[in-house]
Structure formats: structure tokens, C-alpha cells
Amino acid sequence: MRTEALSSLIPDAADFLDHPPTEAVAWRGSSTLDFGLAAVGELIDHGSLQRQMVSMVKDGQRVAPAAYTWAGQPIQPGFAEVVRTTKVSAYIGAGATTVLESLHRTWKPIGDLCRRLSHETGLPISANAYLTPSGSQGFAHHYDTHSVLIVQTAGSKTWQLHAPVYNDPLENQPWDGSKVTEAEWDRLKTGTPFLEVMLEPGDSLWIPRGWIHNGFATDDHSLHVSFSFPTLTPYWLAGELIRALGSERAFRAELPWGFGRSADLRAEALATTTKLLAEHFSALSEQPAENSELADTYRRFSLESSRHPMDNFLPAPTLDTQVRTVAESAAGVDWTADGRLRVHLGDSIVEFENAPARVVAELLTADSSTPWTGQALELDETEALELVSLLLRTGLAVRA
């Protein structure tokens, strides 16, 4: 598999994929990511960002969205959630950090990069951007419940990295400074960091899940893009398996009344439920390892394919139209028992049958950027033209 996206951010993509770092590590001049202050200005100045797409952080606290949107202001209906450029500018001037949330959905080049990163890593990668004025700080010491790859794109920022105070936190176990012991706080604030580094444009920093990080801008402004690498755990899988039990009547049966008063009833209910679980999971373990429903659940976190409607639909393609495969548009591929090919696009699923299924599977597996035409496919002309049109409509191919 090509690793062009990951290789544009870190020096050794193959080693990174084979052995994801378990400790914080920084790389100098490893990134060619192009997302500067002009891009941030264009996004904010456009006047179409919604409050879910922008956060302002002042003195370590998130600013209420009503303070920088049109909420409560005399403007056209439907604009209450739109971010106000003048308000954001004022907060930046006061030293607030601007967070561009879900940047992979608002800035197409980052979206394309995340889609390719997802293909290369097998994880649904997302991105935020953080603009911090000189001498300011967004969030102080904290950890994330997912691993993060930070790429500095403008200015500079100093980071202090410390070993975890709580190993491998789950999504429902976010950072809570009030739960950190006095001894741990002393280590974080006065002890020697595991790693301290000032990032400059082109530098990257890997922060594993649970690692404490404390970042602050230098005498220069700071802009970095943060790529989130979500964590898939046995806990998540167990939760999905438990949710599926609702379709089985035995697990919908009512427990005896008096459950809260009687230890004997609780013991009986626990024994019965434990037995049901053991029987259910024993049967599940004997089924084929591949479970498309579980896969589809996870694939829904993936960014949907990019359709390019104007380029791909107008004019209608012909058998001589030059196209290229976009393998990263496929969040996952499964073969059904009856021989159909299911391709998950993040927001939908498209199926192929018979010879077209084989052709699509070969194109996605090859993951090649070399252009091709419908004329070159081992299909009759009608079938080939229909397939090219469908691949363009679904984003699995684009005009070359």
C-alpha cells in the first residue's frame, strides 16, 4: 500500500504503521503540510462557519458560543449559529486560542489528506487546527483519550510531555485535573518532562493516548494541525456486542420484582444473566470471525467519500474518459455469501455484482493513481460505461 499521506507528515511511515510509538516523540522538518495563516483567515472571513466548527479558548476555558456567534443579534433567521468574524478577531486580539473543529469537513485539502490517512492506517482520522497568539496558552496540562499527531504549520509552540497519570483512558474517562494527586501535580509542574520541544513549521509531534501535554506559544504566534487517531478497544467491542443483545428475547425478559431489596434475588438474576451471556458469546465465538455489522458500525466514523459532483457528472463520461481510482474513498470492503461486493463509503454502502464486482475489487486492491478508461475494462461496453459512471458518482473514481 502507498503511504503518501503519512509520509508527508512523518519520516518513516512504514515503521510507524508497524510499530506505533508508545511514547511521545518529535520529528524535525518531517512535514510538508500546507495550511497557513492565510487559510485560517479565509475560513473565518468567509462567514459561513457554524458554532460547532469553531471554539474559542481564553485562560484555559472555552468561551460560550453566544459570545462569538450571531446568537441573540438582529440578523436574518437561521444565522444565530454562524460565527461572527468581528467577535473572533476581538478574542484573538485578547490572546484567545481559536480552534477550528472538524477541519477535515471544512477545508477540502485537509479532508482529502484525512481520507487518505484513514486508508493507510485503518483508522477514521480527523483533524482540528489551533491558532494561539504569541505569549498565550490554550489548554494547560491535560491528556486526550486518543492519540494525536501534531503538525506545526506556522509560528512556534513549546510542548512539555509527561508520562501518564492514568494509563490508557477510555473516551468516557476524560481528563479531570481535580482527580490528580498532589504528588502527581508536583511531578507535572516541577519535575523534568519526558520530552520538551519547541515545534517550528514542518515539525511533527506524536502524543500517545493518556500522555500529559502542556503547550504554550512562544514570542511568535502558533498554528498547528492536530490529527486524531481514535482508539479501538476491547471495551468498545464489548459494548457493541452487548447492544446487539437487545434483539434476543431472553435478554429482554423482566427480572424478578424486589431486585433492590433481596440479595437472593440479585444473586439469582446475576447467575441467570451470566449464564445467558456465556451461552451467547460461546455461540458467537464459533461464528466466522468477520462480522459485517460490527464493521459497518465502526466504519460510520469514517469521512464520507468526496463526490466532485460538477467535475464527475458534467459532461457525462464516455468509454474514453480518463479516470483514476480513489481507493481511500472505500472505508471498508466485504464479500457477501452470495458473491456481492459491499463497499462502505462512510455515509452509505454501494454493492456490485458479477463481473463488475471483480473489476472493482481489483481496482481498489491495486490502489494505483495511474489513469484508466472504461474501454480498458474486461467488460462489455454497456456494462463498462455504467460502472465508470457509478464509480464517479460514488467518489470511488475521479476524472484524471
C-alpha positions, 0 to 999 in steps of 0.5 A, spaced: 500 500 500 502 507 498 503 511 504 503 518 501 499 521 506 503 519 512 509 520 509 508 527 508 507 528 515 512 523 518 519 520 516 518 513 516 511 511 515 512 504 514 515 503 521 510 507 524 504 503 521 508 497 524 510 499 530 506 505 533 510 509 538 508 508 545 511 514 547 511 521 545 516 523 540 518 529 535 520 529 528 524 535 525 522 538 518 518 531 517 512 535 514 510 538 508 503 540 510 500 546 507 495 550 511 497 557 513 495 563 516 492 565 510 487 559 510 485 560 517 483 567 515 479 565 509 475 560 513 473 565 518 472 571 513 468 567 509 462 567 514 459 561 513 462 557 519 457 554 524 458 554 532 460 547 532 466 548 527 469 553 531 471 554 539 474 559 542 479 558 548 481 564 553 485 562 560 484 555 559 476 555 558 472 555 552 468 561 551 460 560 550 458 560 543 453 566 544 459 570 545 462 569 538 456 567 534 450 571 531 446 568 537 441 573 540 443 579 534 438 582 529 440 578 523 436 574 518 433 567 521 437 561 521 444 565 522 444 565 530 449 559 529 454 562 524 460 565 527 461 572 527 468 574 524 468 581 528 467 577 535 473 572 533 478 577 531 476 581 538 478 574 542 484 573 538 486 580 539 485 578 547 490 572 546 484 567 545 486 560 542 481 559 536 480 552 534 477 550 528 473 543 529 472 538 524 477 541 519 477 535 515 469 537 513 471 544 512 477 545 508 477 540 502 485 539 502 485 537 509 479 532 508 482 529 502 489 528 506 484 525 512 481 520 507 487 518 505 490 517 512 484 513 514 486 508 508 493 507 510 492 506 517 485 503 518 483 508 522 477 514 521 482 520 522 480 527 523 483 533 524 482 540 528 487 546 527 489 551 533 491 558 532 494 561 539 497 568 539 504 569 541 505 569 549 498 565 550 496 558 552 490 554 550 489 548 554 494 547 560 496 540 562 491 535 560 491 528 556 486 526 550 483 519 550 486 518 543 492 519 540 494 525 536 499 527 531 501 534 531 503 538 525 506 545 526 504 549 520 506 556 522 509 560 528 512 556 534 509 552 540 513 549 546 510 542 548 512 539 555 510 531 555 509 527 561 508 520 562 501 518 564 497 519 570 492 514 568 494 509 563 490 508 557 483 512 558 477 510 555 473 516 551 468 516 557 474 517 562 476 524 560 481 528 563 479 531 570 485 535 573 481 535 580 482 527 580 490 528 580 494 527 586 498 532 589 504 528 588 502 527 581 501 535 580 508 536 583 511 531 578 507 535 572 509 542 574 516 541 577 519 535 575 523 534 568 518 532 562 519 526 558 520 530 552 520 538 551 520 541 544 519 547 541 515 545 534 517 550 528 513 549 521 514 542 518 515 539 525 511 533 527 509 531 534 506 524 536 502 524 543 500 517 545 493 516 548 493 518 556 500 522 555 500 529 559 501 535 554 502 542 556 503 547 550 504 554 550 506 559 544 512 562 544 514 570 542 511 568 535 504 566 534 502 558 533 498 554 528 498 547 528 494 541 525 492 536 530 490 529 527 486 524 531 487 517 531 481 514 535 482 508 539 479 501 538 478 497 544 476 491 547 471 495 551 468 498 545 467 491 542 464 489 548 459 494 548 457 493 541 456 486 542 452 487 548 447 492 544 446 487 539 443 483 545 437 487 545 434 483 539 434 476 543 428 475 547 431 472 553 435 478 554 429 482 554 425 478 559 423 482 566 427 480 572 424 478 578 420 484 582 424 486 589 431 486 585 433 492 590 431 489 596 433 481 596 440 479 595 437 472 593 434 475 588 440 479 585 444 473 586 439 469 582 438 474 576 446 475 576 447 467 575 441 467 570 444 473 566 451 470 566 449 464 564 445 467 558 451 471 556 456 465 556 451 461 552 451 467 547 458 469 546 460 461 546 455 461 540 458 467 537 465 465 538 464 459 533 461 464 528 466 466 522 470 471 525 468 477 520 462 480 522 459 485 517 455 489 522 460 490 527 464 493 521 459 497 518 458 500 525 465 502 526 466 504 519 460 510 520 466 514 523 469 514 517 469 521 512 464 520 507 467 519 500 468 526 496 463 526 490 466 532 485 459 532 483 460 538 477 467 535 475 464 527 475 457 528 472 458 534 467 459 532 461 457 525 462 463 520 461 464 516 455 468 509 454 474 514 453 474 518 459 480 518 463 479 516 470 483 514 476 481 510 482 480 513 489 481 507 493 481 511 500 474 513 498 472 505 500 472 505 508 471 498 508 470 492 503 466 485 504 464 479 500 457 477 501 455 469 501 452 470 495 458 473 491 456 481 492 461 486 493 459 491 499 463 497 499 462 502 505 463 509 503 462 512 510 455 515 509 452 509 505 454 502 502 454 501 494 454 493 492 456 490 485 455 484 482 458 479 477 463 481 473 463 488 475 464 486 482 471 483 480 473 489 476 472 493 482 475 489 487 481 489 483 481 496 482 481 498 489 486 492 491 491 495 486 490 502 489 494 505 483 493 513 481 495 511 474 489 513 469 484 508 466 478 508 461 472 504 461 474 501 454 480 498 458 475 494 462 474 486 461 467 488 460 462 489 455 461 496 453 454 497 456 456 494 462 463 498 462 460 505 461 455 504 467 460 502 472 465 508 470 459 512 471 457 509 478 464 509 480 464 517 479 458 518 482 460 514 488 467 518 489 470 511 488 473 514 481 475 521 479 476 524 472 484 524 471 
